[in-house]
């Protein structure tokens, strides 16, 4: 299917010339409170005479309550709100993969079965359809790769049609790949969806600082985006982008107000610099990290009573958000730079070379040692975390 054919079939779908010559706007992910509450009621109620399992009924009731009260929105609720708001915009959400009806570890509940009726004879689908395709720009196809072991067997498809599909076949894909489980000490079969394999396929140059024009077009010129949201609001916004994304979420709750208004996907979340930290010029270390390790670092900083270390989050790993990171580096002129994971180090140096105070400053590193296994068991994992934290705050 060529882009020219898509452009003729669906007005508004950009042609190759338009993609090359025009800068397309970033999609806004705004929602209003009443719409979100309407969606919240839809995804937390069952039809009259329908009897869900009592544990599920409690979960649904809690989901509806959090939306009505506008606080403690968890990850799965944010996802339901994202899918619902897209559906109201006439975007068809198609979700594929094993266990997508219930979600990994039973957190989604997109399909609900009556406890007293056989599933085939009676069930209700709330939002997502368990199939996936790329047909129209008004579709959002999502493939949930579970722990990542499913992605292992799909690597040739990822190589052929996602990472290089536009270069080879002149076809952009709107597929989102969900890698919904992180590295948390449960062993390799529970955490094999590590992002390095996808980052190696990205066409983001590690040593070239992009011009303003290239920064403006990053989202449409890259072969794919790799994002690792740390808040439900950013997870919702990432799905609403309708761009090539690889998402690996972290679990946290938030107030619903963060989803209301002119919201958009936040590629970089800088240290908010609370009152308990020293003045910016007295910060001795600026840690950059991505994903769930952020919450481990924040907790450790509080427990150690450290006041001179700032911690910022990269929500989008590729394309690298130079336009946001570079000016923020100079907020802490006397701090060394430390990256708490792999891949990004050379890009931090490239960004630092464009600043006033950090030119030529090589970033430090705190992370796990190279290993042939993609994840370790709980005891080794805990030792790795302790070593990482000691290196980060030393």
C-alpha positions in Angstrom: 0.0 0.0 0.0 1.7 3.2 -1.1 1.4 6.6 0.5 -0.1 8.0 -2.8 -2.9 5.4 -2.6 -3.5 6.2 1.1 -3.6 10.0 0.3 -6.2 9.4 -2.4 -8.3 7.1 -0.2 -8.2 9.2 3.0 -8.0 12.9 2.7 -5.5 14.4 5.1 -3.0 11.5 4.9 0.3 13.1 3.9 2.0 12.3 0.6 5.7 11.6 0.4 6.3 15.1 -1.0 4.3 16.7 1.8 6.3 14.7 4.3 9.5 15.8 2.8 8.6 19.5 2.3 6.2 20.3 5.1 6.6 20.1 8.9 3.6 18.3 10.3 2.2 19.6 13.6 2.5 17.5 16.7 -0.8 16.0 17.8 -2.4 17.6 20.9 -3.7 15.2 23.5 -6.1 17.6 25.2 -9.2 16.3 27.0 -11.8 18.1 29.2 -12.9 16.9 32.6 -16.5 16.0 31.6 -15.4 13.9 28.7 -13.0 12.0 30.9 -15.7 11.4 33.5 -18.0 10.2 30.7 -15.4 7.7 29.6 -14.7 6.7 33.2 -18.3 5.8 33.8 -18.4 3.7 30.6 -15.3 1.7 31.5 -16.4 1.1 35.1 -20.0 -0.1 34.7 -21.6 -3.3 33.5 -25.1 -3.7 31.8 -28.1 -4.4 34.0 -28.3 -8.1 34.9 -24.6 -8.6 34.2 -22.6 -10.3 37.1 -18.8 -9.8 37.0 -16.6 -11.6 39.5 -16.8 -9.7 42.8 -13.1 -8.9 42.8 -13.4 -7.4 39.3 -16.5 -5.5 40.4 -14.5 -3.9 43.2 -11.7 -3.0 40.7 -14.2 -1.4 38.3 -15.9 0.5 41.1 -12.5 1.9 42.3 -11.7 2.9 38.7 -14.9 4.8 38.4 -14.4 6.5 41.7 -10.9 7.7 40.9 -12.1 9.3 37.7 -15.1 10.9 39.4 -12.9 12.3 42.2 -10.2 13.2 39.7 -7.3 11.7 41.7 -5.2 8.6 42.1 -5.5 7.7 38.4 -3.5 4.5 37.9 -1.9 3.2 34.7 -4.7 1.0 33.4 -7.3 3.7 34.1 -5.2 6.2 32.1 -5.0 3.8 29.3 -8.7 3.3 29.3 -9.2 7.1 29.2 -6.8 7.3 26.3 -8.5 4.6 24.3 -11.9 6.1 25.1 -11.0 9.7 24.1 -9.5 8.4 20.8 -12.7 6.4 20.1 -14.7 9.6 20.6 -12.5 11.2 18.0 -13.4 8.4 15.6 -10.0 6.8 15.9 -10.3 3.0 15.9 -8.1 1.4 18.6 -7.0 -2.1 17.6 -5.1 -4.0 20.3 -3.4 -7.3 19.6 -1.4 -9.8 21.6 -1.8 -12.5 24.1 -4.0 -11.6 27.1 -4.8 -8.1 25.8 -8.4 -8.6 27.0 -7.4 -8.9 30.6 -4.0 -7.1 30.3 -0.7 -8.2 31.7 -1.3 -9.3 35.3 -5.0 -8.6 34.8 -4.8 -4.8 34.9 -6.7 -3.8 31.7 -10.1 -5.6 31.8 -11.1 -4.5 28.3 -13.4 -7.6 28.0 -15.5 -8.6 31.0 -17.2 -12.0 31.3 -20.4 -12.7 33.3 -19.3 -14.9 36.2 -22.3 -17.2 35.7 -22.5 -17.5 31.9 -20.0 -19.2 29.6 -17.7 -16.6 28.0 -18.7 -17.4 24.4 -22.4 -16.8 25.1 -22.1 -13.6 27.0 -19.5 -11.0 27.4 -19.1 -7.2 27.0 -16.3 -5.5 25.2 -15.5 -2.1 26.7 -13.0 -0.5 24.4 -10.4 -2.5 22.5 -10.7 -5.0 19.7 -8.3 -8.0 19.8 -6.9 -7.6 16.3 -4.3 -5.5 14.6 -3.8 -4.0 11.2 -2.5 -1.0 9.3 -5.2 0.2 7.0 -6.1 3.8 7.8 -4.5 6.8 9.4 -7.6 6.8 11.7 -6.5 3.5 13.2 -4.3 3.1 16.2 -2.9 -0.5 16.0 -1.2 -1.6 19.2 0.7 -4.9 19.7 1.3 -5.8 23.3 4.5 -7.7 23.4 4.0 -8.9 27.0 7.3 -9.5 28.8 9.2 -9.1 25.6 9.7 -12.7 24.9 7.0 -12.3 22.2 9.1 -9.6 20.6 12.0 -12.0 20.4 10.1 -14.0 17.8 8.9 -10.9 15.9 12.4 -9.4 15.4 12.4 -10.0 11.7 9.0 -8.3 11.3 10.3 -5.4 13.4 13.4 -5.1 11.3 11.6 -5.3 7.9 8.4 -3.3 8.5 8.9 -1.0 11.4 12.5 0.1 11.7 13.1 0.2 7.9 9.6 0.1 6.5 9.6 3.7 5.3 13.1 3.4 3.7 12.4 0.1 2.1 8.7 0.2 1.2 7.8 3.9 1.4 5.3 3.1 4.0 5.0 4.7 7.4 3.5 2.6 10.2 1.5 3.9 13.1 2.0 0.7 15.1 2.6 1.1 18.8 4.5 -1.8 20.4 3.8 -2.1 24.1 6.5 -3.7 26.3 4.6 -3.7 29.5 7.1 -5.2 31.9 10.3 -3.8 33.4 13.5 -5.2 34.8 12.6 -5.9 38.4 14.4 -9.1 39.5 11.9 -11.7 38.3 14.3 -13.5 36.0 14.8 -13.4 32.2 11.5 -14.9 31.1 9.7 -12.2 32.9 11.7 -9.3 31.6 13.2 -9.8 28.2 11.7 -6.8 26.5 14.7 -4.5 27.0 14.9 -1.4 24.9 18.5 -1.7 23.7 17.5 -4.0 20.8 15.1 -1.3 19.5 17.4 1.6 20.2 20.1 -0.1 18.0 17.6 0.1 15.1 17.0 3.9 15.5 18.4 6.3 13.0 19.2 9.0 15.6 22.8 10.1 15.2 24.7 10.0 18.6 27.4 12.6 17.7 25.5 15.2 15.6 23.7 18.0 17.3 20.6 18.6 15.1 19.8 22.0 13.6 16.6 23.8 14.7 14.9 22.6 11.5 15.8 19.0 12.2 14.6 19.4 15.8 11.3 20.7 14.5 10.9 17.6 12.2 12.2 15.0 14.6 8.9 13.3 15.1 8.3 12.8 11.3 11.8 12.2 10.0 12.8 9.5 12.5 12.3 5.8 11.6 10.6 5.2 15.0 10.2 6.7 18.5 11.2 4.9 21.6 9.5 6.3 24.7 9.5 5.2 28.3 6.7 7.1 30.2 6.9 7.4 33.9 3.4 8.9 34.6 0.0 7.7 33.5 -0.6 11.1 31.9 2.4 10.7 29.6 1.4 7.1 28.8 -2.0 8.4 27.7 -0.4 11.1 25.7 2.0 8.7 24.0 -0.9 6.6 22.7 -2.7 9.7 21.5 0.3 10.7 19.4 -0.6 8.2 16.7 3.0 7.9 15.7 5.6 5.1 15.5 6.2 4.4 19.2 7.7 1.7 21.3 6.4 2.1 24.8 7.6 0.5 28.1 5.5 1.9 30.9 6.2 2.4 34.6 3.5 2.2 37.3 2.4 5.3 39.1 -0.8 7.2 39.9 -1.6 10.9 39.3 -4.4 13.5 39.6 -6.6 13.7 36.6 -6.0 17.4 36.2 -2.7 16.4 34.5 -4.8 15.0 31.6 -7.0 18.0 31.2 -6.4 21.0 28.9 -3.8 21.5 26.2 -1.7 18.5 27.2 0.9 16.8 25.0 3.5 14.1 25.4 6.4 15.3 27.5 9.6 14.1 26.0 11.7 15.3 29.0 10.7 15.9 32.6 13.3 18.0 34.3 14.0 18.0 38.0 11.2 20.1 39.6 13.8 21.3 42.1 11.8 21.1 45.4 12.6 23.3 48.3 14.6 20.6 50.1 17.3 20.8 47.4 20.2 23.3 47.5 20.4 26.2 45.1 20.9 25.2 41.4 24.5 26.5 41.4 25.3 24.3 44.4 24.0 21.1 42.8 27.0 18.8 42.5 25.5 16.1 40.3 22.7 16.0 37.7 21.4 12.4 37.2 19.5 11.6 34.0 17.5 8.4 33.9 14.5 6.8 32.1 11.6 4.7 33.4 10.9 3.1 36.7 14.5 3.5 38.0 13.5 7.2 38.6 11.3 6.3 41.5 14.0 4.1 43.0 16.5 7.0 42.8 14.0 9.5 44.3 13.3 7.2 47.2 17.0 6.7 47.8 17.7 10.4 47.7 15.1 11.0 50.3 16.3 8.2 52.6 19.9 9.4 52.4 18.9 13.0 53.0 20.8 14.1 49.9 20.2 17.7 49.0 22.7 18.4 46.2 21.7 15.9 43.5 19.1 16.7 40.8 17.3 13.9 39.0 15.7 14.4 35.6 13.8 12.0 33.4 14.1 11.2 29.7 10.6 10.1 28.6 11.7 9.8 25.0 15.0 8.1 24.3 14.9 8.4 20.5 14.9 10.8 18.8 16.9 12.4 21.6 15.2 15.6 22.9 18.3 17.9 22.5 16.1 21.0 22.4 14.9 20.4 26.0 17.9 18.8 27.6 20.7 21.2 26.4 19.3 24.4 27.9 18.4 22.6 31.1 21.9 21.4 31.7 23.1 25.0 32.3 20.6 25.4 35.1 23.2 23.4 37.2 26.5 25.0 36.0 28.7 23.2 38.6 27.2 19.7 38.4 28.7 16.7 36.9 26.4 14.7 34.6 25.5 11.1 35.3 23.4 8.7 33.2 21.9 5.8 35.0 21.4 3.5 32.1 22.9 2.5 28.7 22.7 4.1 25.2 22.3 7.7 26.0 25.8 8.6 27.2 27.2 9.7 23.8 24.1 11.9 23.3 24.5 13.5 26.7 28.1 14.5 25.6 26.7 15.8 22.3 24.2 17.9 24.2 26.7 19.1 26.8 29.0 20.3 24.1 26.4 22.9 23.1 26.1 24.3 26.6 28.0 27.1 28.4 29.1 25.2 31.5 29.4 21.6 30.4 31.3 21.6 27.1 33.6 18.6 26.9 32.3 17.2 30.1 32.0 13.4 29.7 29.0 12.0 31.6 29.5 9.5 34.4 27.7 6.2 34.4 25.8 4.2 37.0 24.1 1.0 35.9 24.3 -2.8 35.5 27.3 -4.6 34.1 27.0 -6.3 30.7 25.4 -9.7 30.8 24.3 -12.4 28.4 21.0 -12.8 30.3 18.4 -10.1 29.8 17.4 -10.1 33.5 18.5 -11.7 36.7 16.8 -13.3 39.7 15.7 -11.4 42.8 18.9 -11.8 45.0 21.3 -10.7 42.2 18.9 -8.0 41.1 18.9 -6.5 44.6 22.7 -6.4 44.7 22.7 -4.7 41.3 20.3 -2.1 42.5 22.4 -1.4 45.6 25.5 -1.1 43.5 23.7 1.3 41.1 22.4 3.5 43.8 25.8 3.7 45.5 27.4 4.7 42.2 24.7 7.2 41.4 25.0 9.1 44.7 28.7 8.6 45.6 
